[in-house]
Each structure stands twice: as structure tokens, then as C-alpha cells.
Amino acid sequence: MLFHRCSHSLWNVGLPWPARMLSTVARWLTGVEIHPAAKIGRRFFIDHGMGVVVGETAEIGDDCTLYHGVTLGGTSWEKGKRHPTLANNVVVGAGAKVLGPIMVNEGARIGSNAVVAKDVPAGATMVGVPGHVARSNKDPDDKKRREFAKKIGFDAYGISQDAADPVANAVNCMLDHIHAMDGKIEEVNVALKQLGADIDATPLPELDLYDIDYEGKKSSVSEASDDDESEPGKAIKS
């Protein structure tokens, strides 16, 4: 950061060549490449800095942390703003790529090896390729986690062990809903039969097309239906 402060000052006074030379020396010594034109706030911290790249029009706020292998890069050669802007208190995990003139809002976390090419909401945690929100500050438990992380002063690689997989969670929620609907339809069929209606009793085909690995356990629709048909929604949870 001392090298960057000096090269940034040289760049601002109209001495680009000395600025680039100084940043190249810094890259050779530290493995961190920061363009002299990049704007960086206070208390910026790079942990295990090898392979970090910060582009020319990138802007980084106060109290931000980057882990090794992070790229704040561009997606085009067009002039103007081409690199991301990080607000205050942002953590970017190891190997993550934040690309384009996007905004990573205050308090956001980007998980390791994520590729983010769209704006990140404040307080959200982004994971995956392409990046998607795994958790936001609307989670009532997340506030307690962040307060504890702030207390101990460590937020490992922008993601925590208990972060839910949003895709698996969404699929499981849909399966819960479908199973509950099946139970309700069965109740309606029983009621109609009691009223004398002629109901087709042909059983539905078994669905054994996939297994969902969620929190270390596996289940399928057919297995869950066999286990517990009396409690809609319960059997599908894995």
C-alpha cells in the first residue's frame, strides 16, 4: 500500500511513466498488482496478497479486505469506468473475480472463487459462477453472525461454513410445496368419495429422477413419499 500511495500520487500529478514503473516494482516484490490510477480508501487490507489485481478505474472504500487471487477487473476496452466499485466494509474471498463497472454495496461479502458481474446488494453474500446471493442482511441470524465476526475481527474468505446453498434451498422448498399440494389433493379426493363422487384412483407415477445433496444428506421424491405420506412437506426435507 505504501508503494501504491506513492505511485498514485505520481499518477495524479501527471507522471504516468514513473508511476507505472513504481507499481511494476511493487508487483515484482509483493505479487500484488494495483494500477496507479485506482482509488483506495483507508484501512485497506490484503491478506496473502499474491495474485491480487486491481484495475485502473477500480474504487475501494474504507475497511475493505481482499484475499489472495482476487481480481477487480474490466469486461471491455472502452474508455471510462470499466472496473468495479467497492463500498465500505466489503470482503472479497480468495480467487473471486469482480468484473465490470458494477457496485458492491456496503457490508457485502463475496465468497471464494465467485465470479460477480452484476451489482451486489448491501449486506449480501455472493457465491458461485455466475455469482448469486446466498444470504442477505434480511436473514435474522445474519446480524448476530456479523456482530460476532466483527467482535473477533475475522471473516474468513468472505463466506462462512453455515452459508446455505441457495439453489438447493430453493429446490427443497419447491419439493416441500409440491408434496404438501399432493397431500391436500388426496384429502380433497377422500372428501369427494365420501360425497359419492366417482374419482379416478389411478396412482401417480413414482418420481425417482434425482437426488438432492443438501447439508450432507440425500433424498429423492419417491423415497420421501414412501417414508412419510401422512405429513406433507416433512418427508421431502433432506
Steps between C-alpha positions, in 0.01 A plus 500: 500500500794734558614435143148569374464824694822624339414382148147641531642839595734492199207408274288787632771759431535387137797264522356170369829337401669529842171393657481186285864419564447524875188282485692244294773487765230454765347214299841333468562526875154417634304316230227764526418705190315826564466751219630843608167661407292276731336682790533328837357610835633467851588183690505291183631150576634232264543160661744262326530748217649285224306531176280795598420727204328838532409674175545860393151636570433286807389679815528349847342647812611491862558183705495262203680164487624303198640149524753344264421460134226766490448689174319831477495501122327637194287339232571733206765727349269801488620821662343618822396302803588135432570354844291439813437728793514356851318690774612493864544176698506265200678163516601316182599135544799320351498458124183705446461704182302822516460625145367807326380842617276354771428613853571277800300671770593549864556196717478249212696175496620316191585135552815326383526436124172678426469689171291813548398716204192677640430736789513350849239616755611641832568230757458215251727199458570399138617151404533289186559542129331721399465663840162484673382607843543226760398710795393858561469718805129415508599171665427561873792282605744672267516815711616298800760320290639824362512657846693200632735506199564869564565426867766239428635698203493225240280418201663206326509537122170687480286195573408299807461125543130527578409695185211325327511389139224717345432261210460192718291698746268625223456150353426353841243771566326418171503128583351577841225701331429230240481230766264714708279555194489122440383452856228762462379347171481159666289650780267658240469163319404326824240764575353475148482120526308534826253720313458230234712646224668264253873569539769346284722310746785436256823553696740765383834380357793491737753782459850369553687732266748668728663517838556824680815528706420765760695538824664161451179296459320364195136437422278448200133569449403134481702402808357787701145413395547139610643608834219726609184565304304622799696821556520705178821699469687321778622204301663700223741687723850362477 
